[in-house]
């Protein structure tokens, strides 16, 4: 059932390639649920999980942006106040482009 999740950790430093839209959202959902469960029962472990998942999350976002046919630098749009996060979300919701 969760055979897609290990790729999140094994491709932690892989900024090349692509991440399909469905894989991106499934991994994001699993990370959110896992984060809530860990935070509820073992709070110090949650901080370790959050810090450990920073680089894999950035790599996954870069691969997802590249999958939409844009350059990886679009990840920085998230730093624009107020609208940037929504714009990045919109980009990540776009379908995959042809390679």
MIDOSE-1310 file (N, C-alpha, C; in nm, 2 decimals, decimal comma, always signed):
residues 99
xxxx	+0,08/-0,12/+0,00/+0,00/+0,00/+0,00/+0,09/+0,13/+0,00; +0,19/+0,13/+0,08/+0,28/+0,24/+0,09/+0,41/+0,22/+0,02; +0,41/+0,15/-0,09/+0,53/+0,12/-0,16/+0,59/+0,24/-0,23; +0,52/+0,35/-0,24/+0,57/+0,47/-0,30/+0,65/+0,56/-0,20
xxxx	+0,62/+0,53/-0,07/+0,68/+0,62/+0,03/+0,83/+0,61/+0,05; +0,89/+0,49/+0,04/+1,04/+0,48/+0,05/+1,11/+0,57/-0,05; +1,06/+0,59/-0,17/+1,13/+0,67/-0,26/+1,15/+0,82/-0,21; +1,06/+0,86/-0,13/+1,07/+1,00/-0,07/+1,21/+1,00/+0,01
xxxx	+1,24/+0,90/+0,08/+1,37/+0,90/+0,16/+1,49/+0,86/+0,07; +1,47/+0,77/-0,02/+1,58/+0,72/-0,10/+1,63/+0,82/-0,20; +1,54/+0,91/-0,25/+1,57/+1,01/-0,34/+1,58/+1,15/-0,27; +1,63/+1,15/-0,15/+1,64/+1,27/-0,07/+1,73/+1,37/-0,13
xxxx	+1,84/+1,33/-0,20/+1,93/+1,43/-0,26/+1,93/+1,42/-0,41; +1,82/+1,37/-0,47/+1,81/+1,36/-0,61/+1,72/+1,47/-0,66; +1,79/+1,57/-0,71/+1,72/+1,69/-0,76/+1,69/+1,68/-0,91; +1,73/+1,57/-0,97/+1,71/+1,54/-1,12/+1,58/+1,46/-1,13
xxxx	+1,54/+1,45/-1,25/+1,42/+1,36/-1,28/+1,29/+1,43/-1,25; +1,19/+1,35/-1,23/+1,05/+1,40/-1,21/+0,98/+1,33/-1,10; +0,88/+1,39/-1,04/+0,79/+1,33/-0,95/+0,65/+1,35/-1,00; +0,58/+1,24/-1,03/+0,44/+1,25/-1,08/+0,35/+1,32/-0,98
xxxx	+0,25/+1,38/-1,03/+0,15/+1,45/-0,94/+0,09/+1,36/-0,83; +0,05/+1,24/-0,87/-0,02/+1,15/-0,77/+0,08/+1,11/-0,67; +0,21/+1,08/-0,70/+0,31/+1,04/-0,60/+0,34/+1,16/-0,51; +0,34/+1,28/-0,56/+0,37/+1,40/-0,48/+0,27/+1,41/-0,37
xxxx	+0,14/+1,41/-0,41/+0,03/+1,43/-0,32/+0,02/+1,31/-0,22; +0,04/+1,19/-0,26/+0,03/+1,08/-0,17/+0,14/+1,09/-0,06; +0,26/+1,12/-0,11/+0,38/+1,14/-0,01/+0,35/+1,25/+0,08; +0,30/+1,37/+0,03/+0,27/+1,48/+0,12/+0,16/+1,44/+0,22
xxxx	+0,06/+1,37/+0,18/-0,05/+1,33/+0,27/+0,01/+1,23/+0,38; +0,09/+1,14/+0,34/+0,15/+1,05/+0,44/+0,24/+1,12/+0,54; +0,32/+1,22/+0,49/+0,40/+1,30/+0,58/+0,32/+1,38/+0,68; +0,21/+1,44/+0,63/+0,12/+1,51/+0,72/+0,06/+1,42/+0,83
xxxx	+0,01/+1,31/+0,79/-0,05/+1,22/+0,88/+0,05/+1,16/+0,98; +0,17/+1,12/+0,93/+0,27/+1,07/+1,01/+0,32/+1,18/+1,11; +0,33/+1,30/+1,06/+0,37/+1,41/+1,15/+0,28/+1,43/+1,26; +0,15/+1,43/+1,23/+0,05/+1,44/+1,34/+0,05/+1,33/+1,44
xxxx	+0,07/+1,21/+1,39/+0,07/+1,09/+1,48/+0,20/+1,10/+1,57; +0,31/+1,13/+1,51/+0,44/+1,14/+1,59/+0,43/+1,25/+1,69; +0,37/+1,36/+1,65/+0,36/+1,48/+1,74/+0,27/+1,45/+1,86; +0,17/+1,37/+1,83/+0,07/+1,34/+1,94/+0,13/+1,25/+2,05
xxxx	+0,21/+1,15/+2,00/+0,26/+1,05/+2,10/+0,40/+1,08/+2,14; +0,49/+1,12/+2,06/+0,63/+1,14/+2,10/+0,68/+1,27/+2,04; +0,65/+1,38/+2,11/+0,68/+1,51/+2,06/+0,83/+1,54/+2,02; +0,92/+1,50/+2,10/+1,06/+1,52/+2,06/+1,10/+1,45/+1,93
xxxx	+1,04/+1,34/+1,91/+1,07/+1,26/+1,78/+1,01/+1,34/+1,66; +0,90/+1,41/+1,68/+0,84/+1,49/+1,58/+0,94/+1,59/+1,52; +1,02/+1,66/+1,61/+1,11/+1,76/+1,57/+1,22/+1,70/+1,48; +1,27/+1,58/+1,52/+1,37/+1,51/+1,45/+1,31/+1,47/+1,31
xxxx	+1,19/+1,42/+1,30/+1,12/+1,39/+1,18/+1,11/+1,51/+1,09; +1,07/+1,62/+1,14/+1,05/+1,75/+1,07/+1,18/+1,80/+1,01; +1,29/+1,79/+1,09/+1,42/+1,84/+1,04/+1,47/+1,74/+0,93; +1,45/+1,61/+0,96/+1,50/+1,51/+0,86/+1,43/+1,51/+0,73
xxxx	+1,31/+1,56/+0,73/+1,23/+1,56/+0,60/+1,25/+1,69/+0,52; +1,33/+1,78/+0,57/+1,34/+1,91/+0,50/+1,40/+1,89/+0,36; +1,52/+1,83/+0,35/+1,59/+1,81/+0,22/+1,51/+1,72/+0,13; +1,46/+1,61/+0,17/+1,38/+1,53/+0,08/+1,25/+1,60/+0,03
xxxx	+1,20/+1,69/+0,11/+1,08/+1,76/+0,07/+1,12/+1,86/-0,04; +1,23/+1,93/-0,02/+1,28/+2,03/-0,12/+1,31/+1,96/-0,25; +1,38/+1,84/-0,24/+1,41/+1,77/-0,36/+1,28/+1,72/-0,43; +1,18/+1,67/-0,36/+1,06/+1,63/-0,42/+0,99/+1,75/-0,49
xxxx	+0,99/+1,86/-0,42/+0,92/+1,98/-0,48/+0,99/+2,02/-0,61; +1,12/+2,02/-0,61/+1,20/+2,05/-0,73/+1,17/+1,95/-0,85; +1,16/+1,82/-0,81/+1,13/+1,73/-0,92/+0,98/+1,74/-0,97; +0,89/+1,78/-0,88/+0,75/+1,80/-0,92/+0,74/+1,92/-1,01
xxxx	+0,82/+2,03/-0,98/+0,82/+2,15/-1,06/+0,87/+2,12/-1,20; +0,98/+2,04/-1,20/+1,04/+2,00/-1,33/+0,94/+1,91/-1,41; +0,86/+1,83/-1,34/+0,76/+1,75/-1,41/+0,65/+1,83/-1,48; +0,63/+1,95/-1,43/+0,53/+2,03/-1,49/+0,58/+2,11/-1,61
xxxx	+0,71/+2,09/-1,64/+0,77/+2,15/-1,76/+0,84/+2,29/-1,72; +0,85/+2,32/-1,60/+0,91/+2,45/-1,56/+1,05/+2,42/-1,51; +1,13/+2,53/-1,50/+1,27/+2,51/-1,44/+1,26/+2,51/-1,29; +1,36/+2,45/-1,23/+1,36/+2,42/-1,09/+1,36/+2,55/-1,01
xxxx	+1,40/+2,66/-1,07/+1,41/+2,79/-0,99/+1,27/+2,84/-0,95; +1,16/+2,79/-1,01/+1,03/+2,83/-0,97/+1,00/+2,79/-0,82; +1,08/+2,71/-0,76/+1,06/+2,68/-0,62/+1,07/+2,81/-0,53; +1,15/+2,91/-0,58/+1,17/+3,03/-0,50/+1,05/+3,12/-0,50
xxxx	+0,95/+3,09/-0,59/+0,82/+3,17/-0,59/+0,75/+3,16/-0,45; +0,78/+3,05/-0,38/+0,72/+3,03/-0,25/+0,77/+3,14/-0,15; +0,88/+3,21/-0,18/+0,92/+3,31/-0,08/+0,85/+3,45/-0,10; +0,78/+3,46/-0,21/+0,70/+3,58/-0,23/+0,59/+3,59/-0,12
xxxx	+0,59/+3,70/-0,05/+0,49/+3,71/+0,06/+0,34/+3,70/+0,01; +0,26/+3,64/+0,08/+0,12/+3,62/+0,07/+0,09/+3,53/-0,06; +0,12/+3,57/-0,18/+0,08/+3,50/-0,30/+0,17/+3,39/-0,33; +0,29/+3,39/-0,29/+0,39/+3,29/-0,33/+0,36/+3,15/-0,30
xxxx	+0,31/+3,12/-0,18/+0,27/+2,98/-0,14/+0,16/+2,93/-0,23; +0,06/+3,02/-0,26/-0,05/+2,98/-0,34/-0,01/+2,95/-0,48; +0,08/+3,03/-0,53/+0,13/+3,02/-0,67/+0,21/+2,89/-0,68; +0,29/+2,86/-0,58/+0,37/+2,73/-0,58/+0,27/+2,61/-0,58
xxxx	+0,17/+2,62/-0,50/+0,06/+2,52/-0,49/+0,00/+2,50/-0,62; -0,03/+2,61/-0,69/-0,10/+2,60/-0,82/+0,00/+2,53/-0,92; +0,12/+2,56/-0,92/+0,22/+2,50/-1,01/+0,23/+2,35/-0,98; +0,22/+2,31/-0,85/+0,23/+2,17/-0,82/+0,11/+2,09/-0,85
xxxx	+0,00/+2,16/-0,87/-0,13/+2,10/-0,91/-0,14/+2,07/-1,06; -0,05/+2,13/-1,13/-0,06/+2,12/-1,28/-0,02/+1,98/-1,32; -0,08/+1,94/-1,44/-0,05/+1,80/-1,49/+0,09/+1,80/-1,54; +0,14/+1,67/-1,55/+0,28/+1,65/-1,60/+0,29/+1,69/-1,75
xxx	+0,40/+1,75/-1,78/+0,43/+1,78/-1,92/+0,50/+1,66/-1,99; +0,50/+1,66/-2,12/+0,57/+1,56/-2,20/+0,72/+1,58/-2,19; +0,80/+1,48/-2,17/+0,94/+1,49/-2,15/+1,01/+1,54/-2,28
